[in-house]
Amino acid sequence: MSEDTATGSDGHDPASGLVWRYRPAPAGGSDCLAVVYSQVRVPEGRFGLERLFANTRHACLFLNCPDPVWYLGCEAAIDRAIDAAAKASGAARLVHYGASKGAYGALAAALRRGDGRAFAFGPELVLGRPGSQSGAVRSPAMANAPDMAEQLHRAGAGPELTLVFGIFDATDTAGAVALSGRDLPERVRVLRLVSSHASHDHLYTLNIARKLIAGFSRDLEALCSERGLMADDKTADLARFARFFEVMAEAAEQGERAGEADAVASALSDPYARLNPGYGLAVGQALVRLGRRAEAAERLGEVEARIDAMPGANALPKRWRKAVWRARLSASEGTAAHGPLLAEAQARFPGESFGESGPA
């Protein structure tokens, strides 16, 4: 980090690809340094959640790296940047914060350093799995990344770690299931939310994220409970959803249609597939891929009806809600229902294009 840290600075580590931006606290600011790890698909030169934290009184260190890197191999550069920012800010508290890719970076750094709290929204505990966010940008380094569930299980004394999983997402669900069978330290908190992988976006829409980061003094579980976001779904049900998605993703990647058909047959008889909209969406998308469009249309219609009946459904991340409609439109192609569905989708999401009607 350059010497002008008092007024903020940017930096770049060519060896790892890590980039950072340090923003000092305003006059009379808090005693906290927030280390914010960027999520996926953040354009070069920008940092994830920078606008969200712009209204806080914390000193902030924003980090990013190319998506395939997923913060692997950035450890030394991250530590140097944090150490310099901590010295420049004189902060008494350190908080690691991130969503998706950023959640992994935040969690890995907090476990490695042991010097700050961490809030990780949708962290992938095993990288590179088919159908996951990291799987879409899979890199060789991910094969050697440690199993984060094992890391958390073995974690000794240290700061509080809060992991947030949205049960409408199969990868998030797999993470929540993996941790449910572990004897975790008391400082590791696992929250299951009635949300998608973009649970942080959901909490932002509901103003919960702002309340949390204002001083990092509010209890996140209590904030979520107040809005009815805490999920009480049984672990066995969640495990079946996660397994279905895993089998489907692997079969699709290997072109094994027989394996997909067997998995779909099992899911169609699973009552939980009608209760969890994320599971229902995955089943509907699978039916579309198998060419069983009439069945897909029926199932996806049920999914949308269940979502519409949920309290605060409009606060769910738009990208996820649009995925349901894209799947419905794909299932209805060539039928009389397609036109009215397209009109309804455009009415629900003004200005959004549904020209590509396949699953998002």
C-alpha positions as CSV (number, residue, x, y, z in Angstrom):
1,M,0.0,0.0,0.0
2,S,1.4,3.4,-0.9
3,E,2.3,6.1,1.7
4,D,-0.8,8.2,1.1
5,T,-3.1,6.0,3.2
6,A,-4.4,9.0,5.2
7,T,-6.3,10.1,2.1
8,G,-7.0,6.6,0.7
9,S,-5.2,4.6,-1.9
10,D,-5.5,1.8,-4.5
11,G,-3.1,-1.0,-4.9
12,H,-2.4,-4.1,-7.0
13,D,-0.4,-7.3,-6.5
14,P,0.6,-8.5,-10.0
15,A,1.6,-12.0,-8.7
16,S,-1.8,-12.9,-7.4
17,G,-4.1,-10.6,-9.3
18,L,-5.4,-9.0,-6.0
19,V,-6.5,-5.4,-6.2
20,W,-7.5,-3.2,-3.3
21,R,-8.8,0.2,-2.3
22,Y,-8.4,1.8,1.1
23,R,-10.8,4.4,2.3
24,P,-10.0,6.0,5.7
25,A,-12.7,6.7,8.2
26,P,-14.3,10.2,8.1
27,A,-13.4,12.6,10.9
28,G,-14.9,11.3,14.1
29,G,-15.5,7.9,12.5
30,S,-15.8,4.5,14.2
31,D,-13.1,2.3,15.6
32,C,-13.7,-0.4,13.0
33,L,-11.9,-1.4,9.9
34,A,-14.2,-3.2,7.5
35,V,-12.5,-5.5,5.1
36,V,-14.9,-6.0,2.2
37,Y,-14.3,-8.8,-0.3
38,S,-15.9,-8.4,-3.7
39,Q,-18.4,-10.9,-5.1
40,V,-18.4,-12.3,-8.7
41,R,-18.8,-10.3,-11.8
42,V,-17.6,-7.0,-10.4
43,P,-16.1,-5.0,-13.3
44,E,-12.4,-4.2,-13.4
45,G,-11.6,-1.0,-11.5
46,R,-14.7,-1.3,-9.2
47,F,-15.2,-3.1,-5.9
48,G,-18.2,-5.0,-4.6
49,L,-20.4,-3.3,-1.9
50,E,-18.4,-0.1,-2.1
51,R,-21.5,2.0,-2.4
52,L,-23.2,0.2,0.5
53,F,-20.2,1.0,2.8
54,A,-19.9,4.5,1.5
55,N,-22.5,5.6,4.0
56,T,-20.8,4.1,7.0
57,R,-18.3,5.8,9.3
58,H,-15.8,2.9,9.2
59,A,-12.4,2.8,7.6
60,C,-12.8,0.4,4.7
61,L,-10.5,-1.9,2.7
62,F,-12.1,-3.2,-0.5
63,L,-10.6,-6.2,-2.1
64,N,-11.1,-8.0,-5.4
65,C,-9.4,-10.5,-7.7
66,P,-10.2,-12.2,-11.0
67,D,-13.2,-14.5,-10.6
68,P,-11.3,-17.7,-11.5
69,V,-8.8,-16.9,-8.7
70,W,-11.5,-16.8,-6.0
71,Y,-8.9,-15.3,-3.6
72,L,-6.8,-18.5,-3.8
73,G,-3.1,-17.6,-3.8
74,C,-3.9,-14.1,-2.6
75,E,-3.3,-14.8,1.1
76,A,0.1,-13.0,1.4
77,A,-1.2,-9.9,-0.6
78,I,-4.4,-9.8,1.5
79,D,-2.5,-9.9,4.7
80,R,-0.1,-7.1,3.6
81,A,-3.0,-4.9,2.6
82,I,-5.0,-5.6,5.8
83,D,-1.9,-5.0,8.0
84,A,-1.2,-1.6,6.2
85,A,-4.9,-0.5,6.5
86,A,-5.1,-1.5,10.1
87,K,-1.9,0.5,10.9
88,A,-3.2,3.5,8.9
89,S,-6.6,3.5,10.4
90,G,-5.6,2.7,14.0
91,A,-8.8,0.7,14.2
92,A,-9.5,-1.3,17.3
93,R,-11.9,-3.7,15.5
94,L,-11.7,-5.6,12.3
95,V,-14.6,-7.1,10.4
96,H,-14.3,-9.4,7.3
97,Y,-17.4,-9.1,5.1
98,G,-18.4,-10.6,1.8
99,A,-21.0,-12.4,-0.3
100,S,-20.6,-15.3,-2.7
101,K,-16.9,-15.2,-3.9
102,G,-16.4,-12.5,-1.3
103,A,-17.8,-14.7,1.4
104,Y,-15.2,-17.3,0.7
105,G,-12.5,-14.7,0.8
106,A,-13.8,-13.2,4.1
107,L,-14.2,-16.6,5.8
108,A,-10.8,-17.9,4.6
109,A,-9.0,-14.7,5.8
110,A,-10.8,-14.7,9.2
111,L,-9.9,-18.3,9.8
112,R,-6.3,-17.8,8.7
113,R,-5.7,-14.6,10.6
114,G,-8.0,-15.0,13.6
115,D,-8.1,-11.2,14.2
116,G,-11.6,-10.1,13.3
117,R,-15.2,-11.1,13.1
118,A,-16.5,-12.4,9.8
119,F,-19.9,-12.2,8.0
120,A,-20.0,-14.6,5.0
121,F,-23.2,-14.6,2.9
122,G,-23.4,-17.7,0.7
123,P,-19.9,-19.1,1.0
124,E,-19.0,-22.2,-1.0
125,L,-17.4,-24.7,1.4
126,V,-16.0,-26.8,-1.5
127,L,-15.0,-24.9,-4.6
128,G,-15.5,-25.8,-8.3
129,R,-18.5,-28.1,-8.0
130,P,-20.7,-28.3,-11.1
131,G,-23.6,-25.9,-11.0
132,S,-22.0,-23.6,-8.4
133,Q,-20.8,-20.0,-8.8
134,S,-17.2,-21.1,-8.6
135,G,-17.9,-24.1,-10.9
136,A,-18.8,-21.6,-13.6
137,V,-15.3,-20.2,-13.5
138,R,-13.5,-23.3,-12.4
139,S,-9.7,-23.1,-12.1
140,P,-7.1,-25.8,-11.3
141,A,-6.3,-24.2,-8.0
142,M,-9.8,-24.9,-6.7
143,A,-9.0,-28.7,-6.8
144,N,-6.5,-28.1,-4.0
145,A,-8.6,-25.7,-1.9
146,P,-9.3,-27.0,1.6
147,D,-12.8,-28.2,2.6
148,M,-14.0,-25.2,4.5
149,A,-16.4,-27.3,6.6
150,E,-13.4,-29.2,7.9
151,Q,-11.6,-25.9,8.5
152,L,-14.5,-24.6,10.6
153,H,-14.8,-27.9,12.5
154,R,-11.1,-27.7,13.5
155,A,-11.1,-24.0,14.3
156,G,-10.0,-23.2,17.8
157,A,-10.5,-20.1,19.8
158,G,-10.9,-17.0,17.8
159,P,-13.4,-14.3,16.6
160,E,-17.0,-14.8,15.9
161,L,-17.8,-16.2,12.4
162,T,-21.3,-15.9,11.0
163,L,-22.2,-17.9,7.9
164,V,-25.5,-17.2,6.0
165,F,-27.1,-19.7,3.6
166,G,-30.1,-19.3,1.4
167,I,-32.1,-22.5,1.3
168,F,-33.6,-21.8,-2.1
169,D,-30.1,-22.3,-3.5
170,A,-28.7,-25.9,-3.7
171,T,-25.1,-25.0,-3.2
172,D,-25.9,-22.9,-0.2
173,T,-28.1,-25.7,1.1
174,A,-25.3,-28.2,0.7
175,G,-23.1,-25.9,2.8
176,A,-25.7,-25.6,5.5
177,V,-26.2,-29.4,5.5
178,A,-22.5,-30.1,5.7
179,L,-22.1,-27.9,8.7
180,S,-25.2,-29.3,10.5
181,G,-23.4,-32.6,11.0
182,R,-20.3,-30.9,12.5
183,D,-19.5,-30.2,16.1
184,L,-18.7,-26.6,15.5
185,P,-17.1,-24.1,18.0
186,E,-19.6,-21.9,19.7
187,R,-18.2,-18.9,17.9
188,V,-19.3,-20.3,14.5
189,R,-22.9,-19.3,13.8
190,V,-24.8,-20.8,10.8
191,L,-28.0,-19.0,9.7
192,R,-30.4,-20.6,7.2
193,L,-32.5,-18.0,5.5
194,V,-35.7,-18.3,3.4
195,S,-33.8,-16.8,0.5
196,S,-31.7,-17.5,-2.6
197,H,-27.9,-17.5,-3.0
198,A,-28.0,-13.7,-3.2
199,S,-29.2,-13.5,0.4
200,H,-27.2,-10.4,0.9
201,D,-29.1,-8.6,-1.8
202,H,-32.3,-9.8,-0.1
203,L,-31.1,-8.4,3.2
204,Y,-30.1,-5.1,1.5
205,T,-33.6,-4.7,0.1
206,L,-35.1,-5.2,3.5
207,N,-32.7,-2.7,5.0
208,I,-31.2,-5.4,7.2
209,A,-27.7,-5.2,5.7
210,R,-27.6,-1.4,6.4
211,K,-28.6,-2.0,10.0
212,L,-26.0,-4.7,10.5
213,I,-23.0,-2.7,9.0
214,A,-23.9,0.6,10.7
215,G,-21.9,-0.4,13.8
216,F,-21.7,-4.2,13.6
217,S,-23.4,-4.1,17.0
218,R,-26.8,-5.6,16.0
219,D,-27.5,-9.3,16.1
220,L,-28.0,-10.6,12.5
221,E,-30.1,-13.6,13.5
222,A,-32.5,-11.3,15.5
223,L,-32.8,-8.9,12.6
224,C,-33.6,-11.7,10.3
225,S,-36.1,-13.3,12.7
226,E,-38.0,-10.0,13.0
227,R,-38.7,-10.3,9.2
228,G,-39.6,-14.0,9.3
229,L,-36.5,-14.9,7.3
230,M,-35.1,-17.7,9.4
231,A,-35.8,-21.2,7.9
232,D,-36.8,-24.1,10.1
233,D,-36.7,-26.7,7.2
234,K,-35.5,-30.1,8.3
235,T,-31.9,-31.0,7.5
236,A,-33.0,-34.3,5.8
237,D,-35.2,-32.4,3.4
238,L,-32.5,-29.9,2.6
239,A,-30.0,-32.8,2.0
240,R,-32.3,-34.3,-0.6
241,F,-32.5,-31.0,-2.4
242,A,-28.8,-30.6,-2.4
243,R,-28.2,-34.1,-3.6
244,F,-30.7,-33.8,-6.4
245,F,-29.0,-30.7,-7.7
246,E,-25.6,-32.3,-7.4
247,V,-26.6,-35.4,-9.4
248,M,-28.3,-33.2,-12.0
249,A,-25.4,-30.9,-12.4
250,E,-22.9,-33.8,-12.7
251,A,-25.2,-35.7,-15.2
252,A,-25.7,-32.6,-17.3
253,E,-21.9,-31.9,-17.4
254,Q,-21.2,-35.5,-18.5
255,G,-24.2,-35.7,-20.9
256,E,-25.9,-38.6,-19.0
257,R,-29.5,-38.2,-19.7
258,A,-30.4,-41.5,-18.0
259,G,-29.0,-40.2,-14.8
260,E,-31.0,-37.0,-15.1
261,A,-34.2,-38.9,-15.7
262,D,-33.7,-41.1,-12.7
263,A,-33.0,-38.1,-10.4
264,V,-36.0,-36.3,-11.7
265,A,-38.3,-39.3,-11.1
266,S,-37.1,-39.4,-7.5
267,A,-37.6,-35.6,-7.0
268,L,-41.1,-35.7,-8.5
269,S,-42.1,-38.0,-5.7
270,D,-40.4,-35.9,-3.0
271,P,-43.0,-33.8,-1.1
272,Y,-40.2,-31.2,-0.2
273,A,-39.9,-30.4,-3.9
274,R,-43.3,-28.7,-3.6
275,L,-42.4,-26.8,-0.4
276,N,-39.1,-25.3,-1.3
277,P,-39.4,-23.0,-4.3
278,G,-35.7,-23.4,-5.1
279,Y,-36.0,-27.2,-5.2
280,G,-39.2,-26.8,-7.4
281,L,-37.3,-24.5,-9.7
282,A,-34.5,-27.0,-10.1
283,V,-37.0,-29.8,-10.9
284,G,-38.8,-27.6,-13.4
285,Q,-35.5,-26.6,-15.1
286,A,-34.5,-30.3,-15.3
287,L,-37.9,-31.2,-16.9
288,V,-37.3,-28.5,-19.5
289,R,-33.9,-30.0,-20.3
290,L,-35.4,-33.4,-20.7
291,G,-38.1,-32.1,-23.1
292,R,-40.9,-32.7,-20.7
293,R,-42.3,-29.2,-21.1
294,A,-45.9,-29.8,-20.0
295,E,-44.8,-31.3,-16.7
296,A,-42.3,-28.5,-16.3
297,A,-44.9,-25.8,-16.9
298,E,-47.2,-27.3,-14.3
299,R,-44.4,-27.6,-11.7
300,L,-43.1,-24.1,-12.4
301,G,-46.6,-22.6,-12.1
302,E,-46.8,-24.1,-8.7
303,V,-43.4,-22.6,-7.8
304,E,-44.5,-19.2,-8.8
305,A,-47.8,-19.5,-6.9
306,R,-45.8,-20.5,-3.8
307,I,-43.5,-17.5,-4.2
308,D,-46.4,-15.1,-4.6
309,A,-47.9,-16.4,-1.4
310,M,-44.7,-15.8,0.6
311,P,-44.6,-12.7,2.8
312,G,-42.4,-10.1,1.2
313,A,-41.9,-12.0,-2.0
314,N,-41.1,-8.8,-3.9
315,A,-38.0,-8.4,-1.7
316,L,-36.5,-11.7,-3.1
317,P,-33.5,-11.0,-5.4
318,K,-34.8,-10.0,-8.8
319,R,-32.2,-12.2,-10.6
320,W,-33.6,-15.3,-8.9
321,R,-37.2,-14.4,-9.4
322,K,-36.5,-13.8,-13.1
323,A,-34.9,-17.3,-13.3
324,V,-38.3,-18.7,-12.4
325,W,-40.0,-16.8,-15.1
326,R,-37.4,-17.6,-17.7
327,A,-37.9,-21.3,-16.9
328,R,-41.7,-20.9,-17.2
329,L,-41.3,-19.2,-20.5
330,S,-39.0,-21.9,-21.8
331,A,-41.5,-24.6,-20.7
332,S,-44.3,-22.8,-22.5
333,E,-42.6,-22.1,-25.9
334,G,-44.8,-23.2,-28.8
335,T,-47.9,-23.2,-26.7
336,A,-50.9,-20.8,-26.4
337,A,-49.8,-20.0,-22.9
338,H,-46.5,-18.5,-24.0
339,G,-47.8,-15.1,-25.1
340,P,-49.8,-14.3,-21.9
341,L,-46.9,-15.6,-19.7
342,L,-44.4,-13.3,-21.6
343,A,-46.7,-10.3,-21.1
344,E,-47.0,-11.1,-17.4
345,A,-43.3,-11.4,-17.0
346,Q,-42.7,-8.1,-18.7
347,A,-45.3,-6.5,-16.5
348,R,-43.7,-7.8,-13.4
349,F,-40.2,-6.8,-14.5
350,P,-40.6,-3.6,-16.5
351,G,-37.7,-2.9,-18.8
352,E,-36.2,-6.4,-18.5
353,S,-35.6,-8.5,-21.6
354,F,-37.0,-12.0,-21.8
355,G,-35.8,-12.7,-25.3
356,E,-33.6,-15.5,-24.0
357,S,-36.2,-17.6,-22.2
358,G,-34.0,-20.5,-21.0
359,P,-33.2,-21.0,-17.4
360,A,-31.0,-18.3,-15.9
